[in-house]
Amino acid sequence: MARCSACEHYALLRMRNASFQHAKYWSWVVLHCLGMAHGDQIPDFKRIYLHYRNLIIEGRISPGDRLPTAKAMAQEWGVSDATTRRAMSMLKDEGLTTATTKAGTIVSRSSMSFGGNIANGSVVRQMASTFGEGTETVYTFAGYAEAGADVADALGVVRGSEVIRRDRQRLRGGEPVTMSTSWHPADHAYSFPRLLVPENFDRGLKAVEEATGHTIGALRERVAASLATQEQASFFGLEVPAAVLLKEHLWLDEAGDPFCFGQGVHRPHEWSDYEVVVNDA
């Protein structure tokens, strides 16, 4: 399914520049347009979720602020209470909101604003990940693919839209250390065609930044331990049951728009080290 980049770009511009009240209207108009244009009507719960998620990650709703009740939200949007409760549950599951007994649903203190600088008024200028000496990266696929539900939500596109997929493995002494996939908006390939080639390129995302004209402004990371699937256990040569580490990274540009989404699986007892360079804003 082809991605309508023009209407998505229009949506981002309108929602980013609109007032709080008008943001809801424009998010409905453009998401409705996207759904109709692509033959895939976006459900009410998802457009409500995306609306409040956008307000939170851009900092227009601050940590500690209270969200409307499910009933009030249902009246405002003209939907059922069950629909708004589902949208609020998605915000909670993502860690953006917290349900309290007295105050109701509030924006989590741990939620991040992606509208500007991060790290307490400082800017992360560089973040590098290393798995130690003796590792090599092997790319097994690079090209266009359809966005599943998780990728579509992360990149802010319609499910089934065309995105860039890059699969890779990290090996040490021939043994797998990680298996991971990175996802990019499809239009990044126009500025940086090497994203469609299954090989490593110098300076990683920095090269993509320069080619696309976007600057990374924030990173959101999720980490969870999990039992390995049969496929993962076979890949790492593990006997089930075995634990693995799951990681997700969402890079956003300085405007708060998704830049790159990564998903990875790490074998047990394997450290991944990060070096972050932070400069004053």
C-alpha positions in Angstrom: 0.0 0.0 0.0 1.5 3.3 -1.1 2.1 6.0 1.6 0.5 9.4 1.1 3.3 11.5 2.3 1.7 14.8 1.4 -1.4 14.4 3.6 0.8 12.9 6.5 3.1 15.9 6.3 0.1 18.2 6.3 -1.2 16.5 9.4 2.1 16.9 11.2 2.2 20.6 10.3 -1.3 21.3 11.3 -1.2 19.4 14.6 2.2 20.9 15.5 1.1 24.5 14.9 -2.5 24.3 16.0 -3.8 25.5 19.4 -4.8 22.9 22.0 -8.4 23.0 21.0 -7.8 23.0 17.2 -5.3 20.1 17.5 -8.1 17.7 18.2 -10.1 18.9 15.2 -7.1 18.7 12.8 -6.0 15.3 14.1 -9.5 14.0 13.4 -9.7 15.6 9.9 -6.4 14.4 8.7 -6.5 10.9 10.3 -10.0 10.5 8.8 -8.5 11.6 5.4 -5.7 9.2 5.7 -8.0 6.3 6.6 -10.4 7.1 3.7 -7.5 7.7 1.2 -5.9 4.4 2.0 -9.1 2.4 2.4 -8.3 1.8 6.1 -10.6 3.9 8.4 -8.7 4.6 11.6 -10.7 3.4 14.6 -12.1 6.0 17.1 -10.0 4.7 20.0 -6.8 5.0 17.9 -7.4 8.6 16.8 -8.1 9.6 20.4 -5.0 7.8 21.6 -2.9 9.5 18.8 -4.3 12.9 19.7 -3.4 12.7 23.4 -0.1 11.0 22.7 0.9 13.8 20.3 0.0 16.4 23.0 2.1 14.6 25.6 5.2 13.9 23.6 5.3 17.5 22.2 5.0 18.9 25.8 1.7 20.6 25.3 0.4 18.5 28.3 2.9 18.5 31.1 3.8 15.7 33.6 1.3 15.8 36.4 -1.5 17.4 34.3 -4.8 15.6 34.6 -6.5 14.2 31.5 -10.3 14.3 31.1 -12.3 11.4 32.6 -13.4 8.6 30.2 -16.9 9.9 30.4 -16.0 13.5 29.7 -13.7 12.4 26.8 -16.5 10.3 25.3 -18.9 13.3 25.4 -16.2 15.5 23.8 -15.4 13.1 21.0 -18.9 11.8 20.5 -18.0 8.1 21.2 -18.7 5.5 23.8 -17.1 5.3 27.2 -15.6 1.9 26.2 -13.8 3.6 23.3 -12.2 6.3 25.4 -11.2 3.8 28.1 -9.4 1.7 25.4 -7.6 4.8 24.2 -6.6 5.7 27.8 -5.4 2.2 28.4 -3.1 2.4 25.4 -1.6 5.7 26.8 -1.1 3.9 30.2 0.5 0.8 28.7 2.9 3.1 26.8 3.9 4.7 30.2 2.6 8.1 29.2 -0.1 8.3 31.8 -0.7 7.0 35.3 -4.1 6.2 36.9 -4.5 7.5 40.4 -7.3 7.1 43.0 -7.8 10.7 43.8 -6.6 12.7 40.8 -7.7 10.3 38.0 -5.5 9.9 35.0 -2.4 12.1 34.9 0.5 12.5 32.6 3.4 10.4 34.0 6.4 12.1 35.5 8.6 9.8 33.5 7.0 10.8 30.2 9.3 12.8 27.9 8.6 15.9 25.9 10.1 15.6 22.4 9.4 19.2 21.4 12.8 20.6 22.2 15.8 19.9 24.4 16.1 17.0 26.7 18.2 15.9 29.6 17.3 18.7 32.0 18.0 21.6 29.6 20.9 19.9 27.8 21.1 18.4 24.4 22.3 14.9 23.7 24.7 15.5 20.8 25.9 11.9 20.4 24.8 8.5 21.5 26.8 5.4 20.6 26.2 1.7 21.3 28.9 -0.9 21.4 29.0 -4.6 22.0 32.7 -4.7 22.7 35.6 -5.8 20.5 35.4 -8.6 18.1 31.8 -8.1 16.9 30.7 -7.8 13.3 27.4 -6.7 11.8 25.7 -8.6 9.0 22.7 -7.2 7.2 20.3 -9.8 6.0 17.7 -7.5 4.4 17.1 -3.9 3.4 14.2 -2.7 1.4 10.5 -1.6 1.5 8.0 -3.5 3.6 4.5 -3.0 5.0 4.2 -1.5 8.5 2.6 -3.7 11.1 0.6 -2.3 13.9 3.6 -1.6 16.3 5.7 -0.1 13.5 2.8 2.1 12.2 2.1 3.4 15.7 5.8 4.2 16.3 6.4 6.0 13.0 3.0 7.6 13.0 1.8 6.1 9.7 -1.2 4.1 8.7 -1.0 0.3 9.2 0.1 -1.4 5.9 1.9 1.8 4.7 5.2 1.3 2.9 8.2 1.9 5.2 11.9 1.0 5.0 13.0 -2.2 6.8 16.6 -3.1 7.6 17.4 -6.5 9.3 20.8 -7.2 10.8 22.6 -9.6 13.1 25.6 -8.9 15.3 28.1 -11.8 15.7 31.1 -12.4 17.8 33.3 -15.2 16.7 30.6 -16.4 14.4 28.1 -16.7 17.2 25.0 -14.4 17.3 24.8 -11.6 19.9 21.7 -9.8 18.7 19.1 -9.8 16.0 17.5 -6.5 15.3 15.4 -4.5 12.8 15.3 -0.8 12.1 12.4 1.0 10.5 12.5 4.3 8.7 9.8 6.5 7.0 9.7 5.6 3.3 10.6 9.1 2.1 14.1 8.8 3.8 15.1 6.7 0.8 14.7 9.6 -1.6 17.4 11.5 0.3 19.5 8.5 1.4 19.1 5.6 -1.0 21.7 3.5 0.8 19.0 2.7 3.4 17.7 0.2 0.8 21.1 -1.5 0.5 21.8 -4.4 3.0 25.1 -3.1 4.2 26.6 -0.9 7.0 27.4 2.7 6.2 29.7 5.1 7.9 28.4 7.2 10.8 25.1 5.4 11.0 22.1 7.7 11.7 24.3 10.8 11.5 24.6 10.2 7.8 20.8 9.8 7.5 20.4 13.1 9.5 22.6 15.0 7.1 21.0 13.5 4.0 17.4 14.1 5.1 18.0 17.5 6.8 16.5 16.3 10.0 18.3 16.5 13.4 17.7 13.9 16.1 16.3 15.6 19.2 15.3 12.7 21.5 15.4 9.0 22.1 12.8 6.9 23.8 13.8 3.4 24.8 11.9 0.4 26.2 13.5 -2.7 27.6 11.9 -5.9 28.9 13.0 -9.4 29.7 11.1 -12.2 28.1 11.1 -15.9 27.4 12.6 -16.6 24.0 10.3 -17.7 21.2 11.2 -20.9 19.5 12.6 -18.9 16.6 14.8 -16.7 18.9 16.0 -19.7 20.9 17.0 -21.5 17.7 18.8 -18.4 16.4 20.8 -18.0 19.5 21.3 -21.7 20.1 19.5 -21.7 23.4 17.6 -24.5 25.1 14.0 -23.6 26.0 12.9 -22.2 28.3 15.5 -19.4 28.1 15.4 -15.7 28.7 16.2 -12.9 26.2 16.3 -9.2 26.4 13.9 -7.2 24.2 14.7 -3.6 23.3 12.8 -0.9 21.4 14.3 2.5 20.4 12.3 5.4 19.0 14.4 8.3 17.7 12.6 11.6 17.1 13.8 14.7 15.3 13.8 18.1 16.9 10.2 18.7 15.8 9.1 15.6 17.7 8.4 13.6 14.5 9.5 9.9 14.3 12.9 9.5 12.6 13.7 5.8 13.2 12.2 2.9 15.1 14.4 0.0 16.2 13.5 -3.4 17.6 16.1 -5.9 18.9 16.6 -9.2 20.7 19.7 -9.8 22.8 20.9 -13.1 23.9 21.3 -13.7 27.7 24.4 -12.7 29.6 25.4 -10.1 27.0 26.1 -6.5 27.9 25.3 -3.6 25.6 27.1 -0.4 26.6 26.1 3.1 25.7 28.1 6.3 25.6 26.1 9.5 25.7 27.7 12.9 25.1 25.6 15.7 26.6 26.3 19.4 25.9 24.6 22.4 27.5 21.8 23.9 25.5 
